[in-house]
């Protein structure tokens, strides 16, 4: 949020290239924060299941069937 606010502050400058860059990067940061972090990463972890923890010892722990 702080980074997006900084780019938002750049967007009020009178230089057109800096305004375009600030708006583009600010929108990208907000999309990454809210879309990727809250939706895509948990969905991918759910889809991969235990393989999400591949490099650790938790990778071998699947659901136990009794």
Predicted model as a PDB file, atoms N, CA, C, CB and O in Angstrom, pLDDT in the B-factor column:
MODEL        1                                                                  
ATOM      1  N   UNK A   1       0.819  -1.189   0.000  1.00 72.00           N  
ATOM      2  CA  UNK A   1       0.000   0.000   0.000  1.00 72.00           C  
ATOM      3  C   UNK A   1       0.866   1.256   0.000  1.00 72.00           C  
ATOM      4  CB  UNK A   1      -0.934  -0.004   1.200  1.00 72.00           C  
ATOM      5  O   UNK A   1       0.536   2.246  -0.654  1.00 72.00           O  
ATOM      6  N   UNK A   2       1.969   1.211   0.733  1.00 76.00           N  
ATOM      7  CA  UNK A   2       2.844   2.383   0.782  1.00 76.00           C  
ATOM      8  C   UNK A   2       3.473   2.628  -0.584  1.00 76.00           C  
ATOM      9  CB  UNK A   2       3.939   2.202   1.852  1.00 76.00           C  
ATOM     10  O   UNK A   2       3.559   3.769  -1.038  1.00 76.00           O  
ATOM     11  N   UNK A   3       3.914   1.553  -1.238  1.00 72.00           N  
ATOM     12  CA  UNK A   3       4.512   1.689  -2.565  1.00 72.00           C  
ATOM     13  C   UNK A   3       3.500   2.227  -3.569  1.00 72.00           C  
ATOM     14  CB  UNK A   3       5.063   0.343  -3.043  1.00 72.00           C  
ATOM     15  O   UNK A   3       3.831   3.090  -4.383  1.00 72.00           O  
ATOM     16  N   UNK A   4       2.288   1.732  -3.518  1.00 69.00           N  
ATOM     17  CA  UNK A   4       1.244   2.233  -4.412  1.00 69.00           C  
ATOM     18  C   UNK A   4       0.934   3.701  -4.119  1.00 69.00           C  
ATOM     19  CB  UNK A   4      -0.031   1.384  -4.277  1.00 69.00           C  
ATOM     20  O   UNK A   4       0.670   4.474  -5.039  1.00 69.00           O  
ATOM     21  N   UNK A   5       0.965   4.083  -2.852  1.00 74.00           N  
ATOM     22  CA  UNK A   5       0.725   5.485  -2.510  1.00 74.00           C  
ATOM     23  C   UNK A   5       1.853   6.380  -3.029  1.00 74.00           C  
ATOM     24  CB  UNK A   5       0.581   5.646  -0.989  1.00 74.00           C  
ATOM     25  O   UNK A   5       1.608   7.512  -3.446  1.00 74.00           O  
ATOM     26  N   UNK A   6       3.071   5.879  -3.004  1.00 74.00           N  
ATOM     27  CA  UNK A   6       4.187   6.660  -3.532  1.00 74.00           C  
ATOM     28  C   UNK A   6       4.055   6.854  -5.032  1.00 74.00           C  
ATOM     29  CB  UNK A   6       5.516   5.982  -3.207  1.00 74.00           C  
ATOM     30  O   UNK A   6       4.322   7.939  -5.547  1.00 74.00           O  
ATOM     31  N   UNK A   7       3.647   5.814  -5.731  1.00 73.00           N  
ATOM     32  CA  UNK A   7       3.448   5.962  -7.166  1.00 73.00           C  
ATOM     33  C   UNK A   7       2.236   6.837  -7.451  1.00 73.00           C  
ATOM     34  CB  UNK A   7       3.284   4.591  -7.831  1.00 73.00           C  
ATOM     35  O   UNK A   7       2.201   7.536  -8.463  1.00 73.00           O  
ATOM     36  N   UNK A   8       1.250   6.807  -6.576  1.00 73.00           N  
ATOM     37  CA  UNK A   8       0.120   7.716  -6.712  1.00 73.00           C  
ATOM     38  C   UNK A   8       0.549   9.161  -6.558  1.00 73.00           C  
ATOM     39  CB  UNK A   8      -0.949   7.384  -5.695  1.00 73.00           C  
ATOM     40  O   UNK A   8       0.020  10.045  -7.232  1.00 73.00           O  
ATOM     41  N   UNK A   9       1.508   9.409  -5.671  1.00 76.00           N  
ATOM     42  CA  UNK A   9       2.029  10.770  -5.511  1.00 76.00           C  
ATOM     43  C   UNK A   9       2.803  11.208  -6.745  1.00 76.00           C  
ATOM     44  CB  UNK A   9       2.926  10.859  -4.273  1.00 76.00           C  
ATOM     45  O   UNK A   9       2.784  12.386  -7.101  1.00 76.00           O  
ATOM     46  N   UNK A  10       3.477  10.279  -7.396  1.00 74.00           N  
ATOM     47  CA  UNK A  10       4.179  10.613  -8.637  1.00 74.00           C  
ATOM     48  C   UNK A  10       3.213  10.951  -9.760  1.00 74.00           C  
ATOM     49  CB  UNK A  10       5.074   9.463  -9.061  1.00 74.00           C  
ATOM     50  O   UNK A  10       3.565  11.669 -10.696  1.00 74.00           O  
ATOM     51  N   UNK A  11       2.004  10.435  -9.667  1.00 72.00           N  
ATOM     52  CA  UNK A  11       1.054  10.632 -10.762  1.00 72.00           C  
ATOM     53  C   UNK A  11       0.522  12.069 -10.843  1.00 72.00           C  
ATOM     54  CB  UNK A  11      -0.105   9.672 -10.607  1.00 72.00           C  
ATOM     55  O   UNK A  11      -0.125  12.425 -11.827  1.00 72.00           O  
ATOM     56  N   UNK A  12       0.780  12.888  -9.840  1.00 76.00           N  
ATOM     57  CA  UNK A  12       0.314  14.273  -9.895  1.00 76.00           C  
ATOM     58  C   UNK A  12       1.361  15.225 -10.469  1.00 76.00           C  
ATOM     59  CB  UNK A  12      -0.084  14.735  -8.512  1.00 76.00           C  
ATOM     60  O   UNK A  12       1.133  16.433 -10.537  1.00 76.00           O  
ATOM     61  N   UNK A  13       2.506  14.685 -10.882  1.00 73.00           N  
ATOM     62  CA  UNK A  13       3.533  15.528 -11.500  1.00 73.00           C  
ATOM     63  C   UNK A  13       3.082  15.971 -12.891  1.00 73.00           C  
ATOM     64  CB  UNK A  13       4.884  14.773 -11.587  1.00 73.00           C  
ATOM     65  O   UNK A  13       2.185  15.374 -13.485  1.00 73.00           O  
ATOM     66  N   UNK A  14       3.699  16.997 -13.383  1.00 77.00           N  
ATOM     67  CA  UNK A  14       3.323  17.534 -14.684  1.00 77.00           C  
ATOM     68  C   UNK A  14       4.055  16.867 -15.844  1.00 77.00           C  
ATOM     69  CB  UNK A  14       3.581  19.010 -14.713  1.00 77.00           C  
ATOM     70  O   UNK A  14       3.775  17.177 -17.002  1.00 77.00           O  
ATOM     71  N   UNK A  15       4.985  15.961 -15.559  1.00 77.00           N  
ATOM     72  CA  UNK A  15       5.712  15.267 -16.613  1.00 77.00           C  
ATOM     73  C   UNK A  15       4.921  14.035 -17.039  1.00 77.00           C  
ATOM     74  CB  UNK A  15       7.138  14.873 -16.140  1.00 77.00           C  
ATOM     75  O   UNK A  15       4.675  13.144 -16.227  1.00 77.00           O  
ATOM     76  N   UNK A  16       4.527  13.981 -18.293  1.00 77.00           N  
ATOM     77  CA  UNK A  16       3.657  12.915 -18.787  1.00 77.00           C  
ATOM     78  C   UNK A  16       4.284  11.528 -18.653  1.00 77.00           C  
ATOM     79  CB  UNK A  16       3.306  13.173 -20.234  1.00 77.00           C  
ATOM     80  O   UNK A  16       3.592  10.613 -18.207  1.00 77.00           O  
ATOM     81  N   UNK A  17       5.556  11.315 -19.012  1.00 78.00           N  
ATOM     82  CA  UNK A  17       6.120   9.961 -18.868  1.00 78.00           C  
ATOM     83  C   UNK A  17       6.138   9.466 -17.417  1.00 78.00           C  
ATOM     84  CB  UNK A  17       7.534   9.935 -19.422  1.00 78.00           C  
ATOM     85  O   UNK A  17       5.898   8.287 -17.160  1.00 78.00           O  
ATOM     86  N   UNK A  18       6.421  10.363 -16.475  1.00 74.00           N  
ATOM     87  CA  UNK A  18       6.437   9.929 -15.080  1.00 74.00           C  
ATOM     88  C   UNK A  18       5.021   9.620 -14.588  1.00 74.00           C  
ATOM     89  CB  UNK A  18       7.084  11.005 -14.193  1.00 74.00           C  
ATOM     90  O   UNK A  18       4.838   8.722 -13.765  1.00 74.00           O  
ATOM     91  N   UNK A  19       4.034  10.340 -15.074  1.00 76.00           N  
ATOM     92  CA  UNK A  19       2.648  10.063 -14.692  1.00 76.00           C  
ATOM     93  C   UNK A  19       2.220   8.717 -15.246  1.00 76.00           C  
ATOM     94  CB  UNK A  19       1.703  11.176 -15.195  1.00 76.00           C  
ATOM     95  O   UNK A  19       1.588   7.931 -14.541  1.00 76.00           O  
ATOM     96  N   UNK A  20       2.557   8.439 -16.503  1.00 80.00           N  
ATOM     97  CA  UNK A  20       2.197   7.160 -17.097  1.00 80.00           C  
ATOM     98  C   UNK A  20       2.880   6.014 -16.376  1.00 80.00           C  
ATOM     99  CB  UNK A  20       2.556   7.137 -18.574  1.00 80.00           C  
ATOM    100  O   UNK A  20       2.250   4.992 -16.103  1.00 80.00           O  
ATOM    101  N   UNK A  21       4.152   6.166 -16.065  1.00 79.00           N  
ATOM    102  CA  UNK A  21       4.876   5.125 -15.335  1.00 79.00           C  
ATOM    103  C   UNK A  21       4.296   4.924 -13.942  1.00 79.00           C  
ATOM    104  CB  UNK A  21       6.360   5.477 -15.236  1.00 79.00           C  
ATOM    105  O   UNK A  21       4.119   3.790 -13.496  1.00 79.00           O  
ATOM    106  N   UNK A  22       4.003   6.009 -13.263  1.00 77.00           N  
ATOM    107  CA  UNK A  22       3.477   5.914 -11.906  1.00 77.00           C  
ATOM    108  C   UNK A  22       2.120   5.219 -11.882  1.00 77.00           C  
ATOM    109  CB  UNK A  22       3.362   7.301 -11.285  1.00 77.00           C  
ATOM    110  O   UNK A  22       1.876   4.375 -11.021  1.00 77.00           O  
ATOM    111  N   UNK A  23       1.247   5.558 -12.805  1.00 77.00           N  
ATOM    112  CA  UNK A  23      -0.075   4.935 -12.830  1.00 77.00           C  
ATOM    113  C   UNK A  23       0.033   3.458 -13.185  1.00 77.00           C  
ATOM    114  CB  UNK A  23      -0.991   5.655 -13.830  1.00 77.00           C  
ATOM    115  O   UNK A  23      -0.628   2.623 -12.568  1.00 77.00           O  
ATOM    116  N   UNK A  24       0.859   3.128 -14.174  1.00 82.00           N  
ATOM    117  CA  UNK A  24       1.018   1.731 -14.584  1.00 82.00           C  
ATOM    118  C   UNK A  24       1.590   0.878 -13.460  1.00 82.00           C  
ATOM    119  CB  UNK A  24       1.917   1.640 -15.811  1.00 82.00           C  
ATOM    120  O   UNK A  24       1.071  -0.200 -13.169  1.00 82.00           O  
ATOM    121  N   UNK A  25       2.643   1.350 -12.839  1.00 81.00           N  
ATOM    122  CA  UNK A  25       3.266   0.579 -11.765  1.00 81.00           C  
ATOM    123  C   UNK A  25       2.363   0.535 -10.536  1.00 81.00           C  
ATOM    124  CB  UNK A  25       4.632   1.176 -11.398  1.00 81.00           C  
ATOM    125  O   UNK A  25       2.291  -0.495  -9.865  1.00 81.00           O  
ATOM    126  N   UNK A  26       1.683   1.619 -10.235  1.00 78.00           N  
ATOM    127  CA  UNK A  26       0.759   1.626  -9.095  1.00 78.00           C  
ATOM    128  C   UNK A  26      -0.377   0.647  -9.261  1.00 78.00           C  
ATOM    129  CB  UNK A  26       0.199   3.004  -8.888  1.00 78.00           C  
ATOM    130  O   UNK A  26      -0.730  -0.059  -8.316  1.00 78.00           O  
ATOM    131  N   UNK A  27      -0.963   0.588 -10.455  1.00 83.00           N  
ATOM    132  CA  UNK A  27      -2.030  -0.387 -10.722  1.00 83.00           C  
ATOM    133  C   UNK A  27      -1.482  -1.811 -10.648  1.00 83.00           C  
ATOM    134  CB  UNK A  27      -2.669  -0.132 -12.109  1.00 83.00           C  
ATOM    135  O   UNK A  27      -2.141  -2.708 -10.123  1.00 83.00           O  
ATOM    136  N   UNK A  28      -0.280  -2.013 -11.174  1.00 84.00           N  
ATOM    137  CA  UNK A  28       0.336  -3.335 -11.111  1.00 84.00           C  
ATOM    138  C   UNK A  28       0.595  -3.793  -9.689  1.00 84.00           C  
ATOM    139  CB  UNK A  28       1.624  -3.338 -11.878  1.00 84.00           C  
ATOM    140  O   UNK A  28       0.379  -4.960  -9.360  1.00 84.00           O  
ATOM    141  N   UNK A  29       1.055  -2.887  -8.849  1.00 82.00           N  
ATOM    142  CA  UNK A  29       1.305  -3.226  -7.442  1.00 82.00           C  
ATOM    143  C   UNK A  29      -0.003  -3.567  -6.742  1.00 82.00           C  
ATOM    144  CB  UNK A  29       2.013  -2.060  -6.714  1.00 82.00           C  
ATOM    145  O   UNK A  29      -0.062  -4.532  -5.979  1.00 82.00           O  
ATOM    146  N   UNK A  30      -1.043  -2.794  -6.989  1.00 83.00           N  
ATOM    147  CA  UNK A  30      -2.330  -3.078  -6.347  1.00 83.00           C  
ATOM    148  C   UNK A  30      -2.915  -4.407  -6.836  1.00 83.00           C  
ATOM    149  CB  UNK A  30      -3.322  -1.935  -6.617  1.00 83.00           C  
ATOM    150  O   UNK A  30      -3.460  -5.168  -6.037  1.00 83.00           O  
ATOM    151  N   UNK A  31      -2.810  -4.692  -8.132  1.00 86.00           N  
ATOM    152  CA  UNK A  31      -3.287  -5.976  -8.644  1.00 86.00           C  
ATOM    153  C   UNK A  31      -2.515  -7.127  -8.032  1.00 86.00           C  
ATOM    154  CB  UNK A  31      -3.175  -6.023 -10.162  1.00 86.00           C  
ATOM    155  O   UNK A  31      -3.103  -8.142  -7.657  1.00 86.00           O  
ATOM    156  N   UNK A  32      -1.203  -6.979  -7.929  1.00 85.00           N  
ATOM    157  CA  UNK A  32      -0.392  -8.039  -7.340  1.00 85.00           C  
ATOM    158  C   UNK A  32      -0.750  -8.246  -5.873  1.00 85.00           C  
ATOM    159  CB  UNK A  32       1.098  -7.713  -7.479  1.00 85.00           C  
ATOM    160  O   UNK A  32      -0.818  -9.380  -5.398  1.00 85.00           O  
ATOM    161  N   UNK A  33      -0.976  -7.162  -5.167  1.00 84.00           N  
ATOM    162  CA  UNK A  33      -1.287  -7.269  -3.746  1.00 84.00           C  
ATOM    163  C   UNK A  33      -2.630  -7.950  -3.503  1.00 84.00           C  
ATOM    164  CB  UNK A  33      -1.287  -5.894  -3.111  1.00 84.00           C  
ATOM    165  O   UNK A  33      -2.725  -8.873  -2.694  1.00 84.00           O  
ATOM    166  N   UNK A  34      -3.653  -7.499  -4.194  1.00 87.00           N  
ATOM    167  CA  UNK A  34      -4.989  -7.977  -3.889  1.00 87.00           C  
ATOM    168  C   UNK A  34      -5.398  -9.214  -4.682  1.00 87.00           C  
ATOM    169  CB  UNK A  34      -5.967  -6.889  -4.136  1.00 87.00           C  
ATOM    170  O   UNK A  34      -6.090 -10.077  -4.142  1.00 87.00           O  
ATOM    171  N   UNK A  35      -4.999  -9.325  -5.927  1.00 86.00           N  
ATOM    172  CA  UNK A  35      -5.427 -10.455  -6.743  1.00 86.00           C  
ATOM    173  C   UNK A  35      -4.522 -11.659  -6.551  1.00 86.00           C  
ATOM    174  CB  UNK A  35      -5.462 -10.063  -8.207  1.00 86.00           C  
ATOM    175  O   UNK A  35      -5.001 -12.746  -6.228  1.00 86.00           O  
ATOM    176  N   UNK A  36      -3.240 -11.485  -6.742  1.00 85.00           N  
ATOM    177  CA  UNK A  36      -2.318 -12.610  -6.659  1.00 85.00           C  
ATOM    178  C   UNK A  36      -2.188 -13.102  -5.230  1.00 85.00           C  
ATOM    179  CB  UNK A  36      -0.951 -12.220  -7.206  1.00 85.00           C  
ATOM    180  O   UNK A  36      -2.281 -14.302  -4.973  1.00 85.00           O  
ATOM    181  N   UNK A  37      -1.975 -12.188  -4.303  1.00 83.00           N  
ATOM    182  CA  UNK A  37      -1.750 -12.587  -2.916  1.00 83.00           C  
ATOM    183  C   UNK A  37      -2.951 -13.192  -2.236  1.00 83.00           C  
ATOM    184  CB  UNK A  37      -1.305 -11.427  -2.138  1.00 83.00           C  
ATOM    185  O   UNK A  37      -2.797 -14.081  -1.399  1.00 83.00           O  
ATOM    186  N   UNK A  38      -4.132 -12.743  -2.568  1.00 87.00           N  
ATOM    187  CA  UNK A  38      -5.307 -13.231  -1.841  1.00 87.00           C  
ATOM    188  C   UNK A  38      -6.096 -14.292  -2.582  1.00 87.00           C  
ATOM    189  CB  UNK A  38      -6.208 -12.092  -1.532  1.00 87.00           C  
ATOM    190  O   UNK A  38      -6.854 -15.030  -1.953  1.00 87.00           O  
ATOM    191  N   UNK A  39      -5.947 -14.399  -3.892  1.00 88.00           N  
ATOM    192  CA  UNK A  39      -6.730 -15.382  -4.645  1.00 88.00           C  
ATOM    193  C   UNK A  39      -5.889 -16.454  -5.319  1.00 88.00           C  
ATOM    194  CB  UNK A  39      -7.546 -14.685  -5.678  1.00 88.00           C  
ATOM    195  O   UNK A  39      -6.158 -17.644  -5.153  1.00 88.00           O  
ATOM    196  N   UNK A  40      -4.889 -16.056  -6.069  1.00 88.00           N  
ATOM    197  CA  UNK A  40      -4.165 -17.019  -6.881  1.00 88.00           C  
ATOM    198  C   UNK A  40      -3.238 -17.923  -6.077  1.00 88.00           C  
ATOM    199  CB  UNK A  40      -3.376 -16.299  -7.915  1.00 88.00           C  
ATOM    200  O   UNK A  40      -3.168 -19.120  -6.353  1.00 88.00           O  
ATOM    201  N   UNK A  41      -2.533 -17.390  -5.101  1.00 87.00           N  
ATOM    202  CA  UNK A  41      -1.617 -18.206  -4.311  1.00 87.00           C  
ATOM    203  C   UNK A  41      -2.376 -19.257  -3.486  1.00 87.00           C  
ATOM    204  CB  UNK A  41      -0.777 -17.313  -3.387  1.00 87.00           C  
ATOM    205  O   UNK A  41      -1.976 -20.420  -3.512  1.00 87.00           O  
ATOM    206  N   UNK A  42      -3.445 -18.915  -2.758  1.00 89.00           N  
ATOM    207  CA  UNK A  42      -4.184 -19.958  -2.046  1.00 89.00           C  
ATOM    208  C   UNK A  42      -4.833 -20.977  -2.984  1.00 89.00           C  
ATOM    209  CB  UNK A  42      -5.247 -19.327  -1.178  1.00 89.00           C  
ATOM    210  O   UNK A  42      -4.898 -22.160  -2.652  1.00 89.00           O  
ATOM    211  N   UNK A  43      -5.311 -20.540  -4.144  1.00 91.00           N  
ATOM    212  CA  UNK A  43      -5.909 -21.477  -5.088  1.00 91.00           C  
ATOM    213  C   UNK A  43      -4.864 -22.449  -5.620  1.00 91.00           C  
ATOM    214  CB  UNK A  43      -6.568 -20.724  -6.247  1.00 91.00           C  
ATOM    215  O   UNK A  43      -5.141 -23.638  -5.779  1.00 91.00           O  
ATOM    216  N   UNK A  44      -3.674 -21.950  -5.891  1.00 90.00           N  
ATOM    217  CA  UNK A  44      -2.603 -22.821  -6.359  1.00 90.00           C  
ATOM    218  C   UNK A  44      -2.178 -23.797  -5.265  1.00 90.00           C  
ATOM    219  CB  UNK A  44      -1.403 -21.990  -6.822  1.00 90.00           C  
ATOM    220  O   UNK A  44      -1.917 -24.964  -5.555  1.00 90.00           O  
ATOM    221  N   UNK A  45      -2.104 -23.347  -4.029  1.00 88.00           N  
ATOM    222  CA  UNK A  45      -1.754 -24.232  -2.917  1.00 88.00           C  
ATOM    223  C   UNK A  45      -2.818 -25.309  -2.727  1.00 88.00           C  
ATOM    224  CB  UNK A  45      -1.579 -23.423  -1.619  1.00 88.00           C  
ATOM    225  O   UNK A  45      -2.487 -26.458  -2.431  1.00 88.00           O  
ATOM    226  N   UNK A  46      -4.071 -24.958  -2.890  1.00 91.00           N  
ATOM    227  CA  UNK A  46      -5.145 -25.940  -2.780  1.00 91.00           C  
ATOM    228  C   UNK A  46      -5.068 -26.951  -3.917  1.00 91.00           C  
ATOM    229  CB  UNK A  46      -6.512 -25.244  -2.779  1.00 91.00           C  
ATOM    230  O   UNK A  46      -5.292 -28.144  -3.711  1.00 91.00           O  
ATOM    231  N   UNK A  47      -4.755 -26.478  -5.101  1.00 91.00           N  
ATOM    232  CA  UNK A  47      -4.668 -27.350  -6.272  1.00 91.00           C  
ATOM    233  C   UNK A  47      -3.484 -28.319  -6.165  1.00 91.00           C  
ATOM    234  CB  UNK A  47      -4.542 -26.508  -7.547  1.00 91.00           C  
ATOM    235  O   UNK A  47      -3.605 -29.487  -6.536  1.00 91.00           O  
ATOM    236  N   UNK A  48      -2.350 -27.842  -5.663  1.00 87.00           N  
ATOM    237  CA  UNK A  48      -1.164 -28.687  -5.574  1.00 87.00           C  
ATOM    238  C   UNK A  48      -1.194 -29.636  -4.388  1.00 87.00           C  
ATOM    239  CB  UNK A  48       0.061 -27.832  -5.493  1.00 87.00           C  
ATOM    240  O   UNK A  48      -0.543 -30.680  -4.415  1.00 87.00           O  
ATOM    241  N   UNK A  49      -1.927 -29.293  -3.365  1.00 84.00           N  
ATOM    242  CA  UNK A  49      -2.039 -30.161  -2.188  1.00 84.00           C  
ATOM    243  C   UNK A  49      -0.709 -30.302  -1.466  1.00 84.00           C  
ATOM    244  CB  UNK A  49      -2.553 -31.537  -2.592  1.00 84.00           C  
ATOM    245  O   UNK A  49      -0.016 -29.308  -1.248  1.00 84.00           O  
ATOM    246  N   UNK A  50      -0.341 -31.523  -1.092  1.00 79.00           N  
ATOM    247  CA  UNK A  50       0.915 -31.729  -0.354  1.00 79.00           C  
ATOM    248  C   UNK A  50       2.162 -31.368  -1.159  1.00 79.00           C  
ATOM    249  CB  UNK A  50       1.013 -33.168   0.087  1.00 79.00           C  
ATOM    250  O   UNK A  50       3.216 -31.119  -0.572  1.00 79.00           O  
ATOM    251  N   UNK A  51       2.069 -31.333  -2.470  1.00 80.00           N  
ATOM    252  CA  UNK A  51       3.233 -30.964  -3.283  1.00 80.00           C  
ATOM    253  C   UNK A  51       3.609 -29.503  -3.093  1.00 80.00           C  
ATOM    254  CB  UNK A  51       2.959 -31.236  -4.759  1.00 80.00           C  
ATOM    255  O   UNK A  51       4.684 -29.086  -3.523  1.00 80.00           O  
ATOM    256  N   UNK A  52       2.755 -28.722  -2.463  1.00 80.00           N  
ATOM    257  CA  UNK A  52       3.075 -27.331  -2.180  1.00 80.00           C  
ATOM    258  C   UNK A  52       4.316 -27.248  -1.294  1.00 80.00           C  
ATOM    259  CB  UNK A  52       1.881 -26.625  -1.507  1.00 80.00           C  
ATOM    260  O   UNK A  52       5.108 -26.313  -1.413  1.00 80.00           O  
ATOM    261  N   UNK A  53       4.480 -28.220  -0.413  1.00 75.00           N  
ATOM    262  CA  UNK A  53       5.576 -28.216   0.551  1.00 75.00           C  
ATOM    263  C   UNK A  53       6.742 -29.054   0.054  1.00 75.00           C  
ATOM    264  CB  UNK A  53       5.099 -28.732   1.907  1.00 75.00           C  
ATOM    265  O   UNK A  53       7.456 -29.627   0.877  1.00 75.00           O  
ATOM    266  N   UNK A  54       6.970 -29.155  -1.248  1.00 76.00           N  
ATOM    267  CA  UNK A  54       7.919 -30.063  -1.859  1.00 76.00           C  
ATOM    268  C   UNK A  54       9.307 -30.102  -1.221  1.00 76.00           C  
ATOM    269  CB  UNK A  54       8.060 -29.710  -3.265  1.00 76.00           C  
ATOM    270  O   UNK A  54       9.765 -31.202  -0.914  1.00 76.00           O  
ATOM    271  N   UNK A  55      10.004 -29.007  -0.999  1.00 75.00           N  
ATOM    272  CA  UNK A  55      11.383 -29.160  -0.526  1.00 75.00           C  
ATOM    273  C   UNK A  55      11.506 -29.542   0.945  1.00 75.00           C  
ATOM    274  CB  UNK A  55      12.126 -27.893  -0.756  1.00 75.00           C  
ATOM    275  O   UNK A  55      12.625 -29.748   1.414  1.00 75.00           O  
ATOM    276  N   UNK A  56      10.437 -29.645   1.677  1.00 72.00           N  
ATOM    277  CA  UNK A  56      10.550 -29.952   3.106  1.00 72.00           C  
ATOM    278  C   UNK A  56      10.040 -31.351   3.403  1.00 72.00           C  
ATOM    279  CB  UNK A  56       9.779 -28.926   3.940  1.00 72.00           C  
ATOM    280  O   UNK A  56       9.592 -32.073   2.513  1.00 72.00           O  
ATOM    281  N   UNK A  57      10.118 -31.712   4.661  1.00 69.00           N  
ATOM    282  CA  UNK A  57       9.648 -33.023   5.096  1.00 69.00           C  
ATOM    283  C   UNK A  57       8.127 -33.121   5.052  1.00 69.00           C  
ATOM    284  CB  UNK A  57      10.144 -33.317   6.502  1.00 69.00           C  
ATOM    285  O   UNK A  57       7.581 -34.224   5.056  1.00 69.00           O  
ATOM    286  N   UNK A  58       7.448 -32.001   5.010  1.00 61.00           N  
ATOM    287  CA  UNK A  58       5.991 -32.013   4.959  1.00 61.00           C  
ATOM    288  C   UNK A  58       5.472 -32.516   3.628  1.00 61.00           C  
ATOM    289  CB  UNK A  58       5.450 -30.633   5.227  1.00 61.00           C  
ATOM    290  O   UNK A  58       4.288 -32.836   3.519  1.00 61.00           O  
ATOM    291  N   UNK A  59       6.329 -32.598   2.600  1.00 58.00           N  
ATOM    292  CA  UNK A  59       5.878 -33.015   1.279  1.00 58.00           C  
ATOM    293  C   UNK A  59       5.435 -34.462   1.269  1.00 58.00           C  
ATOM    294  CB  UNK A  59       6.973 -32.808   0.263  1.00 58.00           C  
ATOM    295  O   UNK A  59       4.521 -34.822   0.528  1.00 58.00           O  
ATOM    296  N   UNK A  60       6.060 -35.289   2.069  1.00 60.00           N  
ATOM    297  CA  UNK A  60       5.720 -36.702   2.097  1.00 60.00           C  
ATOM    298  C   UNK A  60       4.482 -36.996   2.909  1.00 60.00           C  
ATOM    299  CB  UNK A  60       6.859 -37.485   2.635  1.00 60.00           C  
ATOM    300  O   UNK A  60       3.968 -38.113   2.860  1.00 60.00           O  
ATOM    301  N   UNK A  61       4.002 -36.050   3.635  1.00 61.00           N  
ATOM    302  CA  UNK A  61       2.835 -36.260   4.473  1.00 61.00           C  
ATOM    303  C   UNK A  61       1.563 -36.026   3.674  1.00 61.00           C  
ATOM    304  CB  UNK A  61       2.876 -35.340   5.697  1.00 61.00           C  
ATOM    305  O   UNK A  61       1.140 -34.886   3.482  1.00 61.00           O  
ATOM    306  N   UNK A  62       0.981 -37.070   3.226  1.00 59.00           N  
ATOM    307  CA  UNK A  62      -0.288 -36.953   2.537  1.00 59.00           C  
ATOM    308  C   UNK A  62      -1.411 -37.189   3.518  1.00 59.00           C  
ATOM    309  CB  UNK A  62      -0.373 -37.935   1.364  1.00 59.00           C  
ATOM    310  O   UNK A  62      -1.160 -37.389   4.707  1.00 59.00           O  
ATOM    311  N   UNK A  63      -2.635 -37.171   3.051  1.00 61.00           N  
ATOM    312  CA  UNK A  63      -3.733 -37.464   3.951  1.00 61.00           C  
ATOM    313  C   UNK A  63      -3.659 -38.923   4.416  1.00 61.00           C  
ATOM    314  CB  UNK A  63      -5.082 -37.176   3.266  1.00 61.00           C  
ATOM    315  O   UNK A  63      -3.468 -39.831   3.606  1.00 61.00           O  
ATOM    316  N   UNK A  64      -3.812 -39.136   5.713  1.00 57.00           N  
ATOM    317  CA  UNK A  64      -3.739 -40.498   6.242  1.00 57.00           C  
ATOM    318  C   UNK A  64      -5.075 -41.208   6.036  1.00 57.00           C  
ATOM    319  CB  UNK A  64      -3.359 -40.486   7.744  1.00 57.00           C  
ATOM    320  O   UNK A  64      -6.141 -40.660   6.314  1.00 57.00           O  
ATOM    321  N   UNK A  65      -4.986 -42.429   5.548  1.00 54.00           N  
ATOM    322  CA  UNK A  65      -6.177 -43.251   5.320  1.00 54.00           C  
ATOM    323  C   UNK A  65      -6.147 -44.388   6.330  1.00 54.00           C  
ATOM    324  CB  UNK A  65      -6.233 -43.800   3.840  1.00 54.00           C  
ATOM    325  O   UNK A  65      -5.244 -45.225   6.307  1.00 54.00           O  
ATOM    326  N   UNK A  66      -7.112 -44.415   7.195  1.00 52.00           N  
ATOM    327  CA  UNK A  66      -7.169 -45.466   8.227  1.00 52.00           C  
ATOM    328  C   UNK A  66      -8.078 -46.574   7.818  1.00 52.00           C  
ATOM    329  CB  UNK A  66      -7.627 -44.903   9.555  1.00 52.00           C  
ATOM    330  O   UNK A  66      -8.248 -47.540   8.562  1.00 52.00           O  
TER     331      UNK A  66                                                      
ENDMDL                                                                          
END                                                                             
